[in-house]
């Protein structure tokens, strides 16, 4: 299997490094020669080029760019594929992407992994180990690639996926940004504040794209605001009950 990865940010470079380590032939495609040289030095891929036409040599092509860039790239990249090749992506919203990819040999994808580190500085070949990787659609080669990276394949419909990530990924980002805006003396904050706002250091372009393309985010944010107000206004008995229930749920999360 030959894999081409368009975009070597944190997710793309980590995927490339994970696959290369496991003997998969990987071609990385970037916009600038300087990034290509750094990626080769980090062993992100066996070959790194600025020529998008290199996707024509691969069996699986991964669009590892921000969501709105993926939307713009889908059809131009698809026109360069060789017969039988399949296209996939790592975008963290899926409804708009799946709509734009209708009629293409495409499987939507999204790994639930990552950190606030951006670009090649965030490259980690173990980033996906035992992490969920959502797929919208089926293709044996894409599934094999995901498993070779160490991730767990989970099949899900696009709308269900976007609702889930609105609650467990995109809302925490919104909350982190809101906390940074509310705190007047953030420089004096302790570890709890720093932990809660860690993702506010994420790549702005990436976050902008998934916040602007998730149709469920507004309703989830409204539910969150309602819960904040309810907790802030609760009496001791009600607040204790809510805190204990949340603590119990948090304890059931895997590390």
C-alpha positions in Angstrom: 0.0 0.0 0.0 1.3 3.4 -1.0 0.0 6.4 1.0 0.2 10.1 0.0 -0.5 12.7 2.8 -1.5 16.2 1.7 -0.5 18.6 4.5 2.1 17.8 7.2 0.7 19.6 10.2 0.5 17.8 13.5 -2.0 15.2 12.3 -0.5 14.7 8.8 3.1 14.5 10.0 2.2 12.1 12.9 0.3 9.8 10.6 3.2 9.8 8.1 5.7 9.1 10.9 3.6 6.3 12.3 3.1 4.6 8.9 6.8 5.1 7.9 7.9 3.5 11.1 5.7 0.5 10.2 7.2 0.1 6.7 4.4 1.8 4.7 5.6 3.8 1.6 4.6 7.4 2.4 4.8 10.5 0.3 4.2 13.8 2.0 3.0 16.8 0.0 3.5 20.3 1.3 3.4 23.9 0.0 7.0 25.0 0.9 10.4 23.5 0.3 11.6 24.4 3.8 8.8 22.3 5.4 9.7 19.4 3.0 13.3 19.4 4.2 12.3 19.5 7.9 9.8 16.7 7.3 12.4 14.5 5.7 14.8 15.1 8.6 12.1 14.0 11.0 11.4 10.8 8.9 7.8 11.8 8.4 7.8 10.2 5.0 10.1 8.5 2.6 9.5 11.2 0.1 8.3 14.8 0.5 7.4 17.1 -2.4 5.6 20.3 -3.2 4.1 18.7 -6.3 0.4 17.9 -5.7 0.5 15.6 -8.8 2.4 13.1 -6.6 -1.0 11.9 -5.3 -1.2 10.0 -8.6 1.3 7.5 -7.3 -0.7 6.5 -4.2 -3.4 4.0 -3.4 -4.7 6.0 -0.4 -4.6 9.8 -0.4 -5.1 11.6 2.9 -6.2 15.2 3.0 -4.6 16.4 6.3 -5.4 20.1 6.2 -8.0 22.3 7.9 -11.7 21.6 7.1 -12.3 24.5 4.7 -9.1 23.7 2.9 -10.2 20.1 2.5 -13.5 21.3 1.0 -11.5 23.3 -1.6 -9.0 20.5 -2.3 -11.5 17.6 -2.7 -12.2 17.8 -6.4 -8.9 19.1 -7.6 -7.1 16.3 -5.8 -9.6 13.7 -6.9 -9.0 14.6 -10.5 -5.3 13.6 -10.1 -6.0 10.1 -8.6 -5.1 7.0 -10.5 -7.8 4.4 -11.2 -8.8 2.5 -8.1 -7.3 4.9 -5.6 -9.3 6.1 -2.6 -9.3 9.5 -1.0 -9.9 10.2 2.7 -9.4 13.0 5.2 -8.8 13.9 8.8 -11.2 16.8 9.2 -12.9 17.1 12.5 -16.3 17.9 11.0 -17.9 15.6 8.5 -21.3 16.8 7.3 -20.1 19.4 4.9 -17.1 17.3 3.7 -19.3 14.3 2.9 -21.7 16.5 1.0 -18.9 18.0 -1.1 -17.4 14.6 -1.8 -20.5 13.0 -3.3 -19.6 11.0 -6.3 -15.9 10.7 -5.4 -14.0 7.6 -4.3 -14.0 9.0 -0.7 -14.2 7.8 2.9 -14.5 10.5 5.5 -12.2 10.2 8.5 -11.4 11.9 11.8 -8.8 10.7 14.4 -9.7 11.7 17.9 -6.1 12.6 18.8 -4.0 15.7 18.9 -2.7 18.4 21.2 -2.3 22.2 21.2 1.1 21.8 19.4 0.9 22.9 15.7 2.8 21.7 12.6 5.8 19.5 12.5 6.6 20.6 16.1 3.6 18.4 17.2 4.7 15.3 15.2 4.3 12.2 17.3 4.3 8.7 15.7 2.5 7.3 18.7 -0.3 10.0 18.6 -3.0 7.6 17.4 -2.2 4.5 19.5 -5.4 3.2 20.9 -7.3 6.4 20.0 -10.6 6.3 18.1 -10.5 7.1 14.4 -14.0 7.7 13.0 -14.7 6.6 9.4 -17.8 7.6 7.4 -17.9 4.9 4.7 -15.9 1.8 4.2 -12.7 0.9 2.3 -10.4 -1.9 3.3 -7.3 0.1 2.4 -8.3 3.1 4.6 -9.2 0.8 7.5 -5.8 -1.0 7.2 -4.0 2.3 7.1 -5.8 3.5 10.3 -5.0 0.3 12.1 -1.3 0.4 11.0 -1.2 3.8 12.7 -2.3 2.2 15.9 -5.8 3.6 16.0 -9.2 1.9 16.6 -11.6 2.1 13.7 -15.1 3.4 14.6 -17.8 3.7 11.9 -20.3 6.5 12.3 -22.7 8.6 10.2 -21.5 12.1 9.4 -24.3 13.9 11.4 -23.9 11.6 14.4 -20.1 12.3 14.3 -20.6 16.1 14.2 -23.0 16.0 17.2 -20.6 13.9 19.2 -17.5 16.0 18.6 -19.5 19.2 19.3 -20.0 17.9 22.8 -16.6 16.3 23.6 -14.1 18.2 21.4 -15.4 21.5 20.0 -17.3 22.7 23.1 -14.2 22.3 25.3 -12.3 24.5 22.8 -15.0 27.1 23.0 -14.9 26.9 26.8 -11.2 27.3 26.9 -11.4 30.5 24.7 -14.2 31.9 26.9 -12.2 31.2 30.1 -9.3 33.1 28.6 -11.6 36.1 27.9 -13.3 36.0 31.3 -10.2 35.8 33.5 -8.8 39.2 34.3 -5.5 38.0 36.0 -4.8 34.8 34.0 -1.1 35.2 34.7 -1.7 34.4 38.3 -3.8 31.3 37.7 -3.0 27.9 39.0 -2.8 24.5 37.4 -6.6 23.9 37.1 -7.0 27.0 34.9 -3.9 26.1 32.8 -5.3 22.6 32.3 -8.8 23.8 31.4 -7.4 26.3 28.9 -4.6 24.2 27.3 -6.4 23.9 23.9 -6.7 27.7 23.7 -3.1 27.5 22.4 -4.2 25.4 19.4 -3.6 26.4 15.8 -6.2 29.1 15.0 -6.9 28.2 11.4 -7.7 24.6 12.4 -10.0 25.6 15.2 -11.7 28.3 13.2 -12.6 25.8 10.5 -14.2 23.1 12.8 -16.0 25.7 14.8 -17.5 27.3 11.7 -18.5 24.0 10.1 -20.1 22.1 12.9 -24.0 22.5 12.6 -24.5 21.2 16.2 -22.2 23.5 18.0 -24.7 26.4 18.8 -27.2 24.1 20.4 -24.5 22.3 22.4 -23.1 25.6 23.6 -26.6 26.7 24.7 -27.0 23.6 26.7 -23.6 24.2 28.3 -24.5 27.8 29.2 -27.7 26.5 30.8 -25.7 24.0 32.9 -23.2 26.7 34.0 -26.0 29.0 35.1 -27.8 26.1 36.9 -24.7 25.1 38.8 -23.8 28.6 39.7 -27.2 29.2 41.1 -27.8 25.9 42.9 -28.1 25.5 46.6 -25.7 23.2 48.6 -27.8 20.0 48.3 -28.3 20.4 44.5 -24.8 21.5 43.9 -23.3 18.6 45.9 -25.5 16.1 43.9 -24.3 17.5 40.6 -20.7 17.6 41.6 -20.8 14.0 42.9 -22.5 12.8 39.7 -19.9 14.6 37.5 -17.0 13.3 39.6 -18.3 9.7 39.2 -18.7 10.1 35.4 -15.2 11.6 35.1 -13.8 8.7 37.1 -15.1 6.3 34.5 -13.1 7.9 31.6 -10.1 6.0 30.4 -6.7 7.7 31.0 
